[in-house]
Protein backbone atom coordinates (compact mmCIF):
# COMPACT_ATOMS: atom_id res chain seq x y z
CA UNK A 1 0.00 0.00 0.00
CA UNK A 2 1.22 3.46 -0.86
CA UNK A 3 0.85 6.10 1.77
CA UNK A 4 0.23 9.82 1.65
CA UNK A 5 0.51 11.28 5.15
CA UNK A 6 -1.00 14.50 6.45
CA UNK A 7 1.88 14.71 8.90
CA UNK A 8 4.32 15.29 6.05
CA UNK A 9 2.80 18.69 5.55
CA UNK A 10 2.75 19.45 9.28
CA UNK A 11 5.77 17.55 10.61
CA UNK A 12 8.14 17.07 7.72
CA UNK A 13 9.18 14.17 5.53
CA UNK A 14 8.47 10.53 6.38
CA UNK A 15 10.55 8.13 4.24
CA UNK A 16 8.47 6.16 1.72
CA UNK A 17 5.55 8.60 1.73
CA UNK A 18 4.49 11.82 0.03
CA UNK A 19 2.50 14.67 1.58
CA UNK A 20 -1.26 14.95 1.07
CA UNK A 21 -0.63 18.34 -0.53
CA UNK A 22 1.04 16.51 -3.45
CA UNK A 23 -2.38 15.14 -4.46
CA UNK A 24 -4.47 18.15 -3.47
CA UNK A 25 -5.85 16.79 -0.20
CA UNK A 26 -4.62 19.70 1.90
CA UNK A 27 -6.44 22.96 1.87
CA UNK A 28 -9.41 24.83 3.23
CA UNK A 29 -12.58 22.81 3.49
CA UNK A 30 -15.58 22.61 5.75
CA UNK A 31 -15.07 18.84 5.77
CA UNK A 32 -12.29 17.25 7.80
CA UNK A 33 -9.08 16.47 5.95
CA UNK A 34 -7.88 12.87 6.01
CA UNK A 35 -4.89 12.05 8.19
CA UNK A 36 -3.75 9.36 5.75
CA UNK A 37 -4.57 8.22 2.22
CA UNK A 38 -3.83 4.62 1.27
CA UNK A 39 -3.39 3.29 -2.25
CA UNK A 40 -4.46 -0.34 -2.54
CA UNK A 41 -2.31 -2.95 -4.33
CA UNK A 42 -3.18 -3.40 -8.02
CA UNK A 43 -2.05 -5.74 -10.79
CA UNK A 44 -2.80 -6.78 -14.36
CA UNK A 45 -4.72 -10.00 -15.08
CA UNK A 46 -2.79 -10.44 -18.33
CA UNK A 47 -5.61 -9.61 -20.72
CA UNK A 48 -3.35 -7.50 -22.92
CA UNK A 49 -4.93 -4.17 -21.92
CA UNK A 50 -3.88 -3.46 -18.31
CA UNK A 51 -6.07 -0.36 -17.93
CA UNK A 52 -9.14 -2.49 -18.74
CA UNK A 53 -8.18 -5.59 -16.72
CA UNK A 54 -6.68 -4.23 -13.55
CA UNK A 55 -7.40 -5.93 -10.25
CA UNK A 56 -7.39 -4.11 -6.93
CA UNK A 57 -6.80 -5.78 -3.58
CA UNK A 58 -9.00 -3.71 -1.29
CA UNK A 59 -11.37 -3.77 1.65
CA UNK A 60 -14.48 -4.10 -0.52
CA UNK A 61 -16.78 -6.93 -1.52
CA UNK A 62 -16.94 -5.66 -5.13
CA UNK A 63 -15.67 -8.07 -7.76
CA UNK A 64 -13.47 -7.29 -10.76
CA UNK A 65 -15.34 -5.06 -13.21
CA UNK A 66 -17.82 -3.70 -10.67
CA UNK A 67 -16.43 -0.17 -10.68
CA UNK A 68 -14.14 0.09 -7.67
CA UNK A 69 -12.11 3.32 -7.82
CA UNK A 70 -10.09 3.15 -4.65
CA UNK A 71 -6.60 2.97 -6.00
CA UNK A 72 -4.23 5.38 -7.66
CA UNK A 73 -3.41 2.83 -10.38
CA UNK A 74 -3.55 3.72 -14.06
CA UNK A 75 -6.61 1.44 -14.39
CA UNK A 76 -8.52 3.83 -12.10
CA UNK A 77 -7.15 7.11 -13.46
CA UNK A 78 -7.32 6.33 -17.19
CA UNK A 79 -10.71 7.61 -18.33
CA UNK A 80 -12.47 8.22 -21.62
CA UNK A 81 -14.37 11.41 -22.32
CA UNK A 82 -16.49 12.29 -25.34
CA UNK A 83 -18.49 15.33 -26.38
CA UNK A 84 -20.69 16.09 -29.34
CA UNK A 85 -22.46 19.22 -30.43
CA UNK A 86 -22.01 22.41 -32.40
CA UNK A 87 -19.43 23.83 -29.99
CA UNK A 88 -17.13 20.80 -30.12
CA UNK A 89 -14.67 19.81 -32.83
CA UNK A 90 -15.65 16.78 -34.90
CA UNK A 91 -13.47 13.64 -34.82
CA UNK A 92 -11.06 15.39 -32.45
CA UNK A 93 -8.68 13.34 -30.30
CA UNK A 94 -7.34 15.37 -27.40
CA UNK A 95 -3.83 14.44 -26.28
CA UNK A 96 -3.91 17.09 -23.55
CA UNK A 97 -4.84 15.71 -20.09
CA UNK A 98 -8.47 16.12 -19.01
CA UNK A 99 -10.59 15.07 -16.05
CA UNK A 100 -14.18 14.92 -14.86
CA UNK A 101 -13.63 18.26 -13.11
CA UNK A 102 -13.31 19.89 -16.55
CA UNK A 103 -16.78 18.87 -17.75
CA UNK A 104 -18.98 21.37 -15.88
CA UNK A 105 -16.74 24.38 -16.45
CA UNK A 106 -16.38 23.56 -20.17
CA UNK A 107 -20.15 23.17 -20.63
CA UNK A 108 -20.72 26.40 -18.72
CA UNK A 109 -18.31 28.13 -21.11
CA UNK A 110 -20.24 26.88 -24.17
CA UNK A 111 -23.50 28.14 -22.65
CA UNK A 112 -22.03 31.46 -21.48
CA UNK A 113 -22.85 30.62 -17.87
CA UNK A 114 -20.89 31.68 -14.82
CA UNK A 115 -20.78 28.97 -12.18
CA UNK A 116 -20.02 30.17 -8.65
CA UNK A 117 -17.28 28.18 -6.98
CA UNK A 118 -15.12 28.10 -3.89
CA UNK A 119 -11.50 27.09 -3.87
CA UNK A 120 -9.21 26.14 -6.72
CA UNK A 121 -10.30 22.61 -7.60
CA UNK A 122 -12.69 23.56 -10.40
CA UNK A 123 -11.00 22.11 -13.47
CA UNK A 124 -10.34 24.06 -16.64
CA UNK A 125 -12.17 24.91 -19.84
CA UNK A 126 -11.13 22.43 -22.53
CA UNK A 127 -10.45 25.16 -25.09
CA UNK A 128 -8.61 22.77 -27.41
CA UNK A 129 -11.79 20.68 -27.90
CA UNK A 130 -13.99 23.65 -28.78
CA UNK A 131 -14.55 24.77 -32.38
CA UNK A 132 -13.66 28.35 -31.45
CA UNK A 133 -10.97 27.38 -28.95
CA UNK A 134 -7.20 27.30 -28.87
CA UNK A 135 -5.54 25.18 -31.52
CA UNK A 136 -2.74 24.13 -29.17
CA UNK A 137 -2.59 23.76 -25.40
CA UNK A 138 0.75 23.10 -23.70
CA UNK A 139 1.13 20.55 -20.95
CA UNK A 140 4.01 19.06 -19.00
CA UNK A 141 4.66 15.66 -17.40
CA UNK A 142 6.06 15.44 -13.87
CA UNK A 143 7.28 12.77 -11.45
CA UNK A 144 7.48 13.21 -7.69
CA UNK A 145 9.39 10.55 -5.73
CA UNK A 146 9.57 10.12 -1.97
CA UNK A 147 12.70 9.32 -0.05
CA UNK A 148 13.03 5.53 0.30
CA UNK A 149 11.65 3.86 3.42
CA UNK A 150 13.88 1.53 5.44
CA UNK A 151 12.62 -1.39 3.30
CA UNK A 152 13.59 0.51 0.13
CA UNK A 153 10.05 1.28 -1.03
CA UNK A 154 9.41 4.71 -2.53
CA UNK A 155 6.07 6.32 -3.34
CA UNK A 156 6.09 7.67 -6.89
CA UNK A 157 3.51 10.14 -8.20
CA UNK A 158 3.25 10.77 -11.94
CA UNK A 159 1.11 13.66 -13.06
CA UNK A 160 0.65 16.17 -15.85
CA UNK A 161 -0.10 19.87 -15.66
CA UNK A 162 -1.87 22.34 -17.89
CA UNK A 163 -1.04 25.72 -16.40
CA UNK A 164 -1.80 25.35 -12.69
CA UNK A 165 -4.24 22.45 -13.17
CA UNK A 166 -2.85 19.03 -12.19
CA UNK A 167 -3.92 15.74 -13.70
CA UNK A 168 -2.88 12.64 -11.75
CA UNK A 169 -1.81 9.64 -13.83
CA UNK A 170 -0.62 7.08 -11.28
CA UNK A 171 0.83 6.90 -7.79
CA UNK A 172 2.16 4.06 -5.69
CA UNK A 173 5.01 1.67 -5.29
CA UNK A 174 6.69 0.47 -8.51
CA UNK A 175 5.79 -3.15 -9.16
CA UNK A 176 2.83 -2.95 -6.74
CA UNK A 177 0.74 -0.38 -8.60
CA UNK A 178 -0.59 -0.94 -12.10
CA UNK A 179 1.10 1.65 -14.30
CA UNK A 180 4.35 1.88 -12.32
CA UNK A 181 6.86 -0.63 -13.65
CA UNK A 182 9.47 -1.93 -11.26
Buried (B, 14 or more C-beta within 10 A) or exposed (E): BBBBBBBBBEEEEBBBBBBBEBBEBBEEEEEEEEEEBBBBBBBBEEEEEBBEBBBBEBEEEEEEEEEBEBBBBBBBBBEEEEBEEEBBBEEEEEEBBBBEBBBBBBBEBBEEEEEEEEEEEBBBBBBBBBEEBEEEBEBEEEEBEBEEBEEEBBBBBBBBBBEEBBBBBBBBBBEBBBBBEE
